[in-house]
Amino acid sequence: MMIFGSLGFTAPWVLLGLFALPILWILLRAVPPAPVRRIFPAVGLLLGLKDRDNQADRTPWWLLLLRMAALACVILGFAGPVLNPQDTREGNGSLLVLLDGSWAAARDWDRQQEKLATLLAEAGRNGRPVALASLTDLPREGLTFTSADNLRSQLAGITPAPFEPSPDNISEWAAGLADQDFDTFWFSDGLAYDHRNALYTALAARGAVTIFETARPLYGLEPVVTDQNLMRLTLRRLAAAGEEELHISAIGPDPSGREVALTTVTVSFETGADTAIAEFALQPELRNRITRFTIAEQATAGAVTLVGDGLRRREVALIRGADQEVPDLLDPLHYLYNALEPQTDILLGPVDDVLPANPDVMILADIADLAPLDKTAVTEWVEAGGLLLRFAGPRLAASDLSRDTEDTLMPVRLRSGGRSLGGTMSWGEPRRLLPFDDSSPFYGLTVPDDVSVTSQVVAQPGPELADRVIAALEDGTPLVTRKYLGQGQVVLFHTTANAEWSDLALSGLFLSMLERLSVASGRVQDLSAVALPGTTWHPDLVLDGYGRPVAADGFAGVDGAVLAEPTPASDLLPGIWRNGDQVIALNLLQADHVLRPAAWPVSARIESYENVQENPLAGWFFGFGLILLVLDVLATLALTGRAGLRGVGSASVIVGGIALILSLPSGANAQNTTDDSAAIIATSDVTFAYVITGDRGVDEISEAGLRGLSRVLTLRTSVEPALPVGVDPETDELAFYPFLYWPITSEQPALSNESIARLNAYMRTGGMIMFDTRDAGLAGSNGPNQRKLRDLARGLDIPALEPVPDDHVLTRSFYLLQDFPGRHRSDNIWVEAAPLGEEATEGMPFRNLNDGVTPVIIGGNDWAAAWAVNARGQYMLPVGRGNAGRLQREMALRFGVNLIMHVLTGNYKSDQVHVPELLERLGN
Amino acid sequence: MNQPTALTLRRDAAQSAAGLPALLAAAERLAQTVMPGVHGRRRAGQGDEFWQYRPAMDTDAPRHIDWRRSAKSDGNFIRQKEWQLAQSVMFLVDPGASMRWASHKNLPQKSHRAATLALACSMLLQRGGERFGLIGAEAILPRTGDVQIMRMAQALSNGEDTAQDFTAPDLSALRPDTQLVMISDFLGDPAAFTRAADQAAGLGARGVFLQILDPAEEAFPWRGRTIFQSVTGRTEHETRKADDLRDRYLERLNARKDTLQDLARRTGWQYHCHHSDAPAASALLWLYQALERASR
């Protein structure tokens, strides 16, 4: 085998024949074309006429070229050309399969797994012991070499990690490698890491290293940056230089709570650029709902950026008392207004005006008491989760509020009058703030020296006071107290919100305190300001390597210090982290995270696993050579005048015919939406449809399966369906088909927003889709088909599901069935969950469930394969063995009949539950 | 050659007869297109039509006197008839193999066109009461009448077995004071037909050369390496570039036509070149008028 680039030759010696081509050229030039014998009565007149040019009538150069090309094709064909030759990897001795296993490898994980399986199978045939290691999950102790078959069974369990390998771990591991010889297959993700080359050197010292790298481009999304109303995201890419367009979606819950793409923008990369900017401008209602941004069609953790609370602009209500008409700088709300205005939406007005807007925070600055009605309303609002922030002031100090008994909307009881410090009439100095306690939400904020308090209201001591103080003065008197009320809280600053009683409101600390109280937010970028050493954070949800959010259970909390310097690792996954009320979005890619390509040593052997398909080309070469020869024949005929004009005509017909054969479309779509006749055909009879997956084998089976089912229906029931039709949900109208069979292949393209809307409408208006993952659910929830199904179904309006209950109408819509086998007999079949609380009546075999025909059935039993019949009515694929197999096929067909009955008659059979009652009424 | 059995005789007869009606029909159709004009000689002479009565003179034999007319007056009258001299027109249709060729399947062979023209012309002559005949291998003495037409047709459709490319005209059957129509492609040896023309002129015959050529012979549309061969295959000429020969060939062809023209001028004959893709009627009209002119 000789290999040039991606082209290999099995018999390279034949290529020497190419050297004979110049000789052929000379020979062909020397021999003139054969003469035509032509009858011509006037030959007598020609006798004696000599050719003026005694030179032979040369074969024209283009004809020579044609012949040479034909011969060259034949020679190349005999040399056995193979595109992407898969050379068998001979070798013995131990083998290390090393994966980068990072988020970047997720973009081509399936193909990597395929390649891995092939390599392991080969190693197994050669009897090589194999060890498997992933840089993101390095084995603690040295390498353990086991049999390849053993490893193959573990392959499916390996998933890409949502972080990058740590350089320290790599260098440590490289240094600690045992001194033994082994070859290495290294599946690289294409990103540059420190110490990668050191590891390469270490591995190369122990044996041959082959590196496999995907050529797919990699995309990363940096965290969102807000600028006024604009949200800006920076995209980065690697291994792609052309001009291209990507779609960035902002994902968040829609009003019904389902996660949908709230909006999508298109971003174009310029040629040669490796960054691009996406800009979103959304109204606050939508913007508050965004939970993350993703790059469409890029299933890696780096293509997702979570926003946490970052984008949420809180609504803060500043309550203005009726009698507060003072100059700006004395206005108790002035400082608050200016502090909060850049980051929050502020409502100004009396209580009964702002409360219907359901603000997140309500601030009462120096307002003593509220009207009784308002007070009840505010109390209810706080109990439902509101944050009431109160500031003291002269009016509060002068009032009797919370004097004798604790007021509901005050955290503590107050002494009368308050106190003044450091004034002209007092002995004391203005007091500074005590450093914050570690139980305080302000813990970690540095207290500046120049903040002092001259006046305050003083809390009445009590047993609960100590728990409620979250900030105090040097002498221990409470400065900020807090009380939980229902789900909400009431916080009191014992001083004013303006500069009258203290200069707290003038300091940066004030803003930080408000931020900590979650009054102000919107600064996600400086994690260090929020995540402080000593605080413990737990993940709410984390991303997996594919960038899908997964509920986080069983993760240990991490210290704030770790979170402040975020380097995602196995114990610090990207996700939403929470400490009490504070929420941080930890993203894989931080700002200015440049994606650098891995720089391998020049000597490294790098292979791609893009096209694993070996493609022999000999047939193409021979075919092309043959076409050239036909052309040569036609050209020769035309040249010697034997073909004439008619010959040229027929030649063009032949050439056209060849072109037509070559260009014949591989699969013909069954219908065209613009064509009314297709619609008429589809609606004149019951017609079932299957979704065209693009995989011809699967599509044929779907078609044959529905045909087989239709035949059985015709034979056994009064349903006589027309021939099934293949549809493409992207383009075809679905409304004509009561039933859509959807086999899942891992290669299916994702659905566009329009087709999702169309499918949702289809399901809402009574259509039923049966998703078939065709893998019997064996791969757990992580098989490629199931992953694909989840991807496809993400946007679909699929109700809550449950496994088919025993009394589901599917079990009795025609036959009485209890299991639903196809080619596989798994019990994992899911339908819409029955409404809660319906119990079977005494003596009735099933519950009274009359509503809600399930819009989807999800399973993996590969039903179409069990139903499939060919044109002669023979079953195409075997099911089971012997008698049991026959029985299973019969059951599969019966399930099909039940299914179609359910599709066509809905819950009609459920009405049987009323039969006794109806009979009784008839009897009376 | 085996003895002709009754069966083969009969088959051959049927075959010959099969071609006959077609030839006749074609000639008939062609002849319909020409309405012969005046036949009479406009003077007294042998004929069937009454011409005039004239007073009898001494030299007249008494049996010529028309007694019925003479009885009406004192003098004797002689009844004269119009002179209707039946001309003899002899056709010489070239039976050479070179005539049996057409460059395209939609074109008639030259020999077919020649035979059709000859026969159609005979029919016209028969209407005019002229006598006509055929000279050549199957000579037919000049006569008139339907039977003569049949005989002509028979002879013309039989004459297709010559193994010679070109035949020298055989004028042994030619009589003095007849008109001669030579239909040929005149592509053979020019000496042969010059000699024939001289011989005929010597006998006092006047005549017509009708040259029939295929359009391909006029255009020479061929290219590339070609071996040209005659119809019988006896003569061959090979060339590497046929298109290169074209000009010189056309030169020679025109020279041949000039020769014919000269010959015609010298002998007082008429010459016409007819192409087999042109309508036969035009050639027939020209032929008939040429015969008219010649007989004046």
Chai-1 contact restraints between the chains, C-beta under 6 A:
chainA,res_idxA,chainB,res_idxB,connection_type,confidence,min_distance_angstrom,max_distance_angstrom,comment,restraint_id
A,P32,B,R225,contact,1.0,0.0,6.0,A-B,restraint_1
A,P33,B,R225,contact,1.0,0.0,6.0,A-B,restraint_2
A,P35,B,R225,contact,1.0,0.0,6.0,A-B,restraint_3
A,P35,B,T226,contact,1.0,0.0,6.0,A-B,restraint_4
A,P35,B,I227,contact,1.0,0.0,6.0,A-B,restraint_5
A,V36,B,T226,contact,1.0,0.0,6.0,A-B,restraint_6
A,R37,B,I227,contact,1.0,0.0,6.0,A-B,restraint_7
A,R38,B,T226,contact,1.0,0.0,6.0,A-B,restraint_8
A,R38,B,F228,contact,1.0,0.0,6.0,A-B,restraint_9
A,I39,B,Q229,contact,1.0,0.0,6.0,A-B,restraint_10
A,I39,B,V231,contact,1.0,0.0,6.0,A-B,restraint_11
A,F40,B,F228,contact,1.0,0.0,6.0,A-B,restraint_12
A,P41,B,S98,contact,1.0,0.0,6.0,A-B,restraint_13
A,P41,B,W101,contact,1.0,0.0,6.0,A-B,restraint_14
A,P41,B,L187,contact,1.0,0.0,6.0,A-B,restraint_15
A,P41,B,V231,contact,1.0,0.0,6.0,A-B,restraint_16
A,A42,B,L187,contact,1.0,0.0,6.0,A-B,restraint_17
A,A42,B,E217,contact,1.0,0.0,6.0,A-B,restraint_18
A,V43,B,F228,contact,1.0,0.0,6.0,A-B,restraint_19
A,V43,B,S230,contact,1.0,0.0,6.0,A-B,restraint_20
A,V43,B,T235,contact,1.0,0.0,6.0,A-B,restraint_21
A,V43,B,H237,contact,1.0,0.0,6.0,A-B,restraint_22
A,G44,B,L187,contact,1.0,0.0,6.0,A-B,restraint_23
A,L45,B,Y249,contact,1.0,0.0,6.0,A-B,restraint_24
A,L45,B,R252,contact,1.0,0.0,6.0,A-B,restraint_25
A,L46,B,F228,contact,1.0,0.0,6.0,A-B,restraint_26
A,L46,B,H237,contact,1.0,0.0,6.0,A-B,restraint_27
A,L46,B,Y249,contact,1.0,0.0,6.0,A-B,restraint_28
A,L47,B,H237,contact,1.0,0.0,6.0,A-B,restraint_29
A,L49,B,L245,contact,1.0,0.0,6.0,A-B,restraint_30
A,L49,B,R248,contact,1.0,0.0,6.0,A-B,restraint_31
A,D51,B,T239,contact,1.0,0.0,6.0,A-B,restraint_32
A,D51,B,R240,contact,1.0,0.0,6.0,A-B,restraint_33
A,R52,B,D244,contact,1.0,0.0,6.0,A-B,restraint_34
A,D57,B,R225,contact,1.0,0.0,6.0,A-B,restraint_35
A,D57,B,R240,contact,1.0,0.0,6.0,A-B,restraint_36
A,D57,B,K241,contact,1.0,0.0,6.0,A-B,restraint_37
A,T640,B,G224,contact,1.0,0.0,6.0,A-B,restraint_38
A,G641,B,R223,contact,1.0,0.0,6.0,A-B,restraint_39
A,G641,B,G224,contact,1.0,0.0,6.0,A-B,restraint_40
